Amino acid sequence: MVTGNRFTGTGTALVTPFRQDGALDEPTLHRLIQRQIEAGIDFLVPCGTTGESPTLTHEEHLRVVETTVKLAKGKVPVLAGAGGYNTMEVMARAKELAAIGADGILSVTPYYNKPTQEGLYQHFRAIAEAVSLPIILYSVQGRTGVNIEPATVKRLAEVENIAGIKEASGNISQMAAILNAVPEDFIVLSGDDAITLPLMALGGRGVISVVSNEIPAEMGRLTRLALRGDFDGAREIHRRYHPLMEINFVESNPIPVKAAMAEMGLLEPVWRLPLVGPKAENRARIRAVLESLGLIRREAAAHARERSHAAIAH
């Protein structure tokens, strides 16, 4: 079996920063990737849901992954997003990402056309046969309308280079059933920050994280402690940062996390349509959580508000 063991612990589902004119902000992307590496993140996941992949052009998608690979080379592995509802297109994209040096492929279930379980099996098997890289399945029924059932995961785990699954169903019982069904070396990762700890207690191997965009070192420490069996230590970190994990989903991801990162001075508060900035009351809630955790000071928050208002006016 092609190993996916490099994809354990905390992998950051990287946001994609944009400039005020809507273009890809490459200097900021460089800084964000460097910040993750310096914080000791376990692996990086560009061009997923959090990276606003549906609104990236083909060239931008490749550019973001290429940049991530270049900066991460020899430091942390890169699990690049390549998913969609056209199997042939996903296969072609996976080949391109393999050619530019990605270490693995994260592939979300097809959305809108709602394949059957057999259709899902054939879809992911075709992608796995198109490239030699480890494939991590991504099951997120709340976004795609399709769930990869445990029996289907079990079948897919028998495909040589399908190495794991990002499980974002929110169903702990289903996650337990998957862990019971797959081989020991098949990696089950949480797709929800708040469920990381209970999943790891069941045998999960980590998380593909949104909150680690904001707190990479802390989230990395949480999963490392859990992997060592130090659940007391991991629980302490979880309890402290649980409000941040929750506020990141007060509106559709990645609206809140990019708003928070703008407050922290990490990027410009820019999203691509159909995503827009958070409502004023939610922006205030995000700011309050950041202040309570010491991630921003009140003066910095006031400055960030001024920048945000100026950006919106512009």
C-alpha positions as CSV (number, residue, x, y, z in Angstrom):
1,M,0.0,0.0,0.0
2,V,1.2,3.5,-0.8
3,T,1.8,5.1,2.6
4,G,-0.1,8.2,3.7
5,N,1.5,8.2,7.1
6,R,3.0,11.6,6.5
7,F,-0.5,12.9,6.8
8,T,-1.0,12.5,10.5
9,G,-1.3,15.1,13.2
10,T,-2.5,18.6,12.2
11,G,-2.7,19.6,8.5
12,T,-3.8,23.2,7.8
13,A,-6.5,23.7,5.2
14,L,-4.9,26.8,3.9
15,V,-6.9,29.9,3.2
16,T,-6.2,31.6,-0.2
17,P,-5.4,35.3,0.3
18,F,-6.6,37.8,-2.3
19,R,-5.7,41.4,-2.9
20,Q,-8.2,44.2,-2.7
21,D,-8.6,44.0,-6.5
22,G,-9.5,40.3,-6.1
23,A,-6.3,38.9,-7.5
24,L,-4.3,36.2,-5.8
25,D,-2.1,37.7,-3.2
26,E,1.2,35.8,-3.6
27,P,3.4,37.7,-1.1
28,T,0.8,37.1,1.6
29,L,0.5,33.4,0.6
30,H,4.2,33.1,1.0
31,R,4.0,34.6,4.5
32,L,1.1,32.4,5.6
33,I,2.9,29.2,4.4
34,Q,6.1,30.3,6.1
35,R,4.2,31.0,9.3
36,Q,2.7,27.5,9.3
37,I,6.1,25.9,8.7
38,E,7.8,27.9,11.5
39,A,5.0,26.9,13.9
40,G,5.7,23.2,13.3
41,I,2.6,22.2,11.4
42,D,2.6,18.6,10.3
43,F,1.4,19.0,6.7
44,L,-0.3,21.6,4.5
45,V,-3.5,21.3,2.5
46,P,-3.8,24.0,-0.2
47,C,-6.8,24.4,-2.5
48,G,-9.5,22.8,-0.4
49,T,-12.8,24.2,0.7
50,T,-11.1,26.6,3.0
51,G,-8.9,27.8,0.1
52,E,-12.0,28.8,-1.9
53,S,-11.0,26.3,-4.5
54,P,-14.3,26.6,-6.5
55,T,-13.5,30.2,-7.4
56,L,-9.8,29.6,-8.3
57,T,-9.0,29.5,-11.9
58,H,-7.1,26.4,-13.2
59,E,-3.9,28.5,-13.4
60,E,-4.4,29.9,-9.8
61,H,-5.0,26.4,-8.4
62,L,-1.8,25.1,-9.9
63,R,0.1,28.3,-8.8
64,V,-1.1,28.0,-5.2
65,V,-0.1,24.3,-4.9
66,E,3.2,25.0,-6.7
67,T,4.0,27.8,-4.3
68,T,3.2,25.6,-1.3
69,V,5.3,22.8,-2.6
70,K,8.2,25.1,-3.3
71,L,8.2,26.6,0.2
72,A,7.4,23.4,2.1
73,K,9.9,21.1,0.2
74,G,11.9,19.0,2.6
75,K,10.1,20.6,5.6
76,V,6.4,19.4,5.6
77,P,4.4,17.3,3.1
78,V,1.7,18.9,0.9
79,L,-1.7,17.3,0.5
80,A,-3.2,19.2,-2.5
81,G,-6.9,19.5,-3.2
82,A,-8.3,17.9,-6.4
83,G,-12.0,17.1,-6.3
84,G,-15.1,17.7,-8.3
85,Y,-18.1,16.2,-10.0
86,N,-16.4,15.3,-13.3
87,T,-14.2,12.3,-12.8
88,M,-12.1,12.8,-15.9
89,E,-11.3,16.4,-14.9
90,V,-10.4,15.4,-11.4
91,M,-8.0,12.7,-12.8
92,A,-6.4,15.3,-15.0
93,R,-6.0,17.8,-12.2
94,A,-4.5,15.1,-9.9
95,K,-1.9,14.3,-12.6
96,E,-1.0,18.0,-12.8
97,L,-0.6,18.3,-9.1
98,A,1.5,15.2,-9.0
99,A,3.8,16.6,-11.7
100,I,4.4,19.8,-9.7
101,G,5.5,17.9,-6.6
102,A,2.5,17.4,-4.4
103,D,2.9,14.6,-1.8
104,G,-0.7,13.5,-1.8
105,I,-4.2,14.3,-3.1
106,L,-7.2,15.3,-1.1
107,S,-10.4,14.6,-3.1
108,V,-13.8,15.6,-2.1
109,T,-16.9,13.6,-3.0
110,P,-18.7,14.7,-6.2
111,Y,-21.3,17.3,-5.5
112,Y,-24.6,18.1,-7.3
113,N,-24.8,15.0,-9.4
114,K,-25.1,12.8,-6.2
115,P,-23.6,9.5,-7.2
116,T,-24.6,6.2,-5.6
117,Q,-22.2,4.3,-3.3
118,E,-21.0,2.3,-6.3
119,G,-20.5,5.5,-8.3
120,L,-18.4,6.9,-5.4
121,Y,-16.3,3.7,-5.4
122,Q,-15.7,3.8,-9.1
123,H,-15.0,7.6,-9.0
124,F,-12.3,7.4,-6.4
125,R,-10.8,4.1,-7.8
126,A,-10.4,5.9,-11.1
127,I,-8.6,8.8,-9.5
128,A,-6.3,6.5,-7.5
129,E,-5.4,4.6,-10.7
130,A,-4.6,7.9,-12.5
131,V,-1.7,8.8,-10.1
132,S,0.7,7.0,-7.8
133,L,0.4,9.4,-4.9
134,P,-1.5,8.6,-1.7
135,I,-5.2,9.7,-2.0
136,I,-7.1,11.0,1.0
137,L,-10.9,10.8,0.5
138,Y,-13.0,13.7,1.7
139,S,-16.5,13.0,2.9
140,V,-18.5,16.1,3.8
141,Q,-22.2,15.5,3.2
142,G,-23.3,18.9,4.5
143,R,-21.6,20.5,1.5
144,T,-21.9,17.9,-1.2
145,G,-25.1,16.1,-0.4
146,V,-23.3,12.8,-0.6
147,N,-21.9,10.6,2.2
148,I,-19.2,7.9,1.9
149,E,-20.7,5.1,3.9
150,P,-18.5,2.9,6.1
151,A,-18.9,-0.1,3.8
152,T,-17.7,1.9,0.8
153,V,-14.8,3.3,2.8
154,K,-13.8,-0.3,3.6
155,R,-13.9,-1.2,-0.1
156,L,-11.9,1.9,-1.1
157,A,-9.3,1.1,1.6
158,E,-8.4,-2.0,-0.4
159,V,-7.3,0.2,-3.3
160,E,-3.5,0.4,-3.1
161,N,-2.9,4.1,-2.9
162,I,-6.1,5.2,-1.2
163,A,-4.5,5.9,2.2
164,G,-7.1,7.6,4.3
165,I,-10.2,9.7,4.7
166,K,-11.0,13.2,6.0
167,E,-14.3,12.5,7.8
168,A,-16.5,15.6,8.1
169,S,-19.9,14.0,8.5
170,G,-20.1,15.1,12.1
171,N,-21.4,11.6,12.9
172,I,-19.1,10.1,15.6
173,S,-20.9,6.7,15.3
174,Q,-20.1,6.6,11.6
175,M,-16.5,7.5,12.3
176,A,-16.3,4.7,14.8
177,A,-17.8,2.3,12.3
178,I,-15.2,3.3,9.7
179,L,-12.3,2.8,12.2
180,N,-13.7,-0.6,12.9
181,A,-13.9,-1.5,9.2
182,V,-10.5,-0.3,7.8
183,P,-7.0,-1.7,8.2
184,E,-4.8,-0.3,11.0
185,D,-2.7,1.7,8.6
186,F,-5.6,3.5,7.0
187,I,-5.7,7.1,8.2
188,V,-8.9,8.6,9.5
189,L,-8.7,12.4,10.0
190,S,-11.2,14.7,11.4
191,G,-12.7,17.3,9.1
192,D,-14.1,19.3,12.0
193,D,-11.7,20.9,14.6
194,A,-14.2,20.5,17.4
195,I,-14.5,16.7,16.8
196,T,-10.7,16.1,16.5
197,L,-10.2,15.0,20.1
198,P,-13.1,12.5,20.3
199,L,-12.2,11.0,16.9
200,M,-8.6,10.6,18.1
201,A,-9.8,8.9,21.2
202,L,-11.4,6.3,18.9
203,G,-8.2,5.8,16.9
204,G,-8.2,8.8,14.5
205,R,-4.8,10.1,13.5
206,G,-5.4,13.9,13.4
207,V,-7.2,16.7,11.7
208,I,-7.3,18.7,8.5
209,S,-7.9,21.9,10.3
210,V,-9.4,25.3,9.8
211,V,-8.5,26.8,13.2
212,S,-4.8,26.0,12.6
213,N,-4.8,28.9,10.1
214,E,-5.1,31.1,13.3
215,I,-3.3,28.9,15.9
216,P,-1.0,26.4,14.1
217,A,1.3,25.7,17.0
218,E,-1.5,25.1,19.5
219,M,-3.5,22.8,17.2
220,G,-0.3,20.9,16.3
221,R,0.4,20.5,20.0
222,L,-3.2,19.2,20.6
223,T,-2.9,16.4,18.1
224,R,0.7,15.5,19.1
225,L,-0.5,15.1,22.7
226,A,-3.4,13.0,21.6
227,L,-1.3,10.8,19.4
228,R,0.9,10.1,22.5
229,G,-2.1,9.3,24.6
230,D,-1.9,12.4,26.7
231,F,-5.6,13.2,26.5
232,D,-5.5,15.4,29.7
233,G,-3.1,17.7,28.0
234,A,-4.9,17.7,24.7
235,R,-8.2,18.3,26.4
236,E,-6.8,21.4,28.1
237,I,-5.9,22.9,24.7
238,H,-9.2,21.9,23.3
239,R,-11.2,23.6,26.0
240,R,-9.2,26.8,25.7
241,Y,-9.7,27.1,21.9
242,H,-13.1,25.5,21.5
243,P,-14.8,29.0,21.2
244,L,-12.5,29.8,18.3
245,M,-13.3,26.5,16.6
246,E,-17.0,27.2,17.0
247,I,-16.8,30.9,15.9
248,N,-15.0,29.8,12.7
249,F,-18.3,28.3,11.6
250,V,-20.7,31.1,12.6
251,E,-21.1,31.6,8.8
252,S,-19.9,29.5,5.9
253,N,-16.3,28.5,6.0
254,P,-13.9,30.3,5.1
255,I,-15.8,33.5,5.8
256,P,-15.1,33.7,9.6
257,V,-11.6,32.4,9.5
258,K,-10.5,35.0,6.9
259,A,-12.2,37.7,8.9
260,A,-10.3,36.6,12.0
261,M,-7.0,36.5,10.2
262,A,-7.7,40.0,8.9
263,E,-8.2,41.1,12.5
264,M,-4.9,39.4,13.4
265,G,-3.2,41.4,10.6
266,L,-2.4,38.3,8.6
267,L,-4.3,39.1,5.3
268,E,-6.6,41.4,3.6
269,P,-10.4,40.8,4.3
270,V,-11.2,39.7,0.8
271,W,-13.4,36.9,-0.4
272,R,-14.5,35.9,-3.9
273,L,-18.2,35.9,-4.8
274,P,-20.4,34.2,-4.0
275,L,-18.8,34.5,-0.6
276,V,-18.9,37.9,1.1
277,G,-17.6,39.2,4.5
278,P,-19.4,38.3,7.7
279,K,-22.3,40.3,9.1
280,A,-21.4,43.1,11.4
281,E,-22.7,41.3,14.5
282,N,-20.7,38.2,13.6
283,R,-17.6,40.2,12.9
284,A,-18.0,41.6,16.5
285,R,-18.3,38.1,17.9
286,I,-15.2,36.9,16.1
287,R,-13.3,39.9,17.4
288,A,-14.5,39.2,21.0
289,V,-13.3,35.6,20.8
290,L,-9.9,36.7,19.5
291,E,-9.5,39.3,22.2
292,S,-10.5,36.8,24.9
293,L,-7.8,34.4,23.7
294,G,-5.2,37.2,23.5
295,L,-4.8,36.7,19.8
296,I,-5.4,40.4,19.2
297,R,-5.3,43.5,21.5
298,R,-8.1,46.0,21.5
299,E,-5.9,48.6,19.9
300,A,-5.0,46.2,17.1
301,A,-8.6,45.3,16.7
302,A,-9.6,48.9,16.3
303,H,-6.9,49.3,13.6
304,A,-8.1,46.2,11.8
305,R,-11.6,47.5,11.9
306,E,-10.5,50.7,10.2
307,R,-8.7,48.7,7.5
308,S,-11.7,46.5,7.0
309,H,-14.1,49.4,6.7
310,A,-11.7,51.2,4.3
311,A,-11.5,48.0,2.2
312,I,-15.2,47.6,2.1
313,A,-15.6,51.3,1.1
314,H,-13.0,50.8,-1.6
